[in-house]
């Protein structure tokens, strides 16, 4: 199991402390961090991001750039320009998180093209997509993503069930994200349930809307420990 972390805090002052905490955790559990300077790469190199990202990558964190796709409505060329901007500004980026993924079969071709573009551009790239709900099987089968987030919500993680077709694919293809999970005990139950359901990536936080990803959860160390324990148990 890996931690999929939307690291939407600016790496200066309190936000830098969050990044430092995240970096320190990489020696304990595998982490993928979503980098999001300006709801995308922005229009200039941000020196604070340029300073923290090499440190994070050196620590073993896989860094992916955030790009919203407007549920397949954003022109492909615009998405490609954002990808190139990320790689030009922040060469430690090793893949992309395509947010606002459509869940319809009719839009699979759009994401398949982006998936191929990323893998042509970056050796061993990681492509994550986020419909945040169940989506058509073709997104995994084509493939249109390496990892798909099939749940993102503040309620219902205790009732979440993967679609029947997910059993045809390895756990490393799927993620769940839950916010407003108030206690460390509830978080541990959610992480354990995700493991039982063969979900390979997880992020549980007590942070809340409108931006539940502007800090690490208050029980972050416990969450890292929970994932570490599951991985150790699976390795026996």
HELIX and SHEET records of a PDB file:
HELIX    1   1 UNK A   14  UNK A   25  1                                  12    
HELIX    2   2 UNK A   47  UNK A   58  1                                  12    
HELIX    3   3 UNK A   70  UNK A   72  5                                   3    
HELIX    4   4 UNK A   76  UNK A   89  1                                  14    
HELIX    5   5 UNK A  105  UNK A  107  5                                   3    
HELIX    6   6 UNK A  108  UNK A  121  1                                  14    
HELIX    7   7 UNK A  138  UNK A  141  1                                   4    
HELIX    8   8 UNK A  164  UNK A  168  5                                   5    
HELIX    9   9 UNK A  171  UNK A  173  5                                   3    
HELIX   10  10 UNK A  184  UNK A  196  1                                  13    
HELIX   11  11 UNK A  220  UNK A  235  1                                  16    
SHEET    1   A 9 UNK A   2  UNK A   6  0                                        
SHEET    2   A 9 UNK A  31  UNK A  35  1                                        
SHEET    3   A 9 UNK A  62  UNK A  68  1                                        
SHEET    4   A 9 UNK A  95  UNK A  99  1                                        
SHEET    5   A 9 UNK A 126  UNK A 130  1                                        
SHEET    6   A 9 UNK A 147  UNK A 153  1                                        
SHEET    7   A 9 UNK A 174  UNK A 178  1                                        
SHEET    8   A 9 UNK A 201  UNK A 204  1                                        
SHEET    9   A 9 UNK A   2  UNK A   6  1                                        
END                                                                             
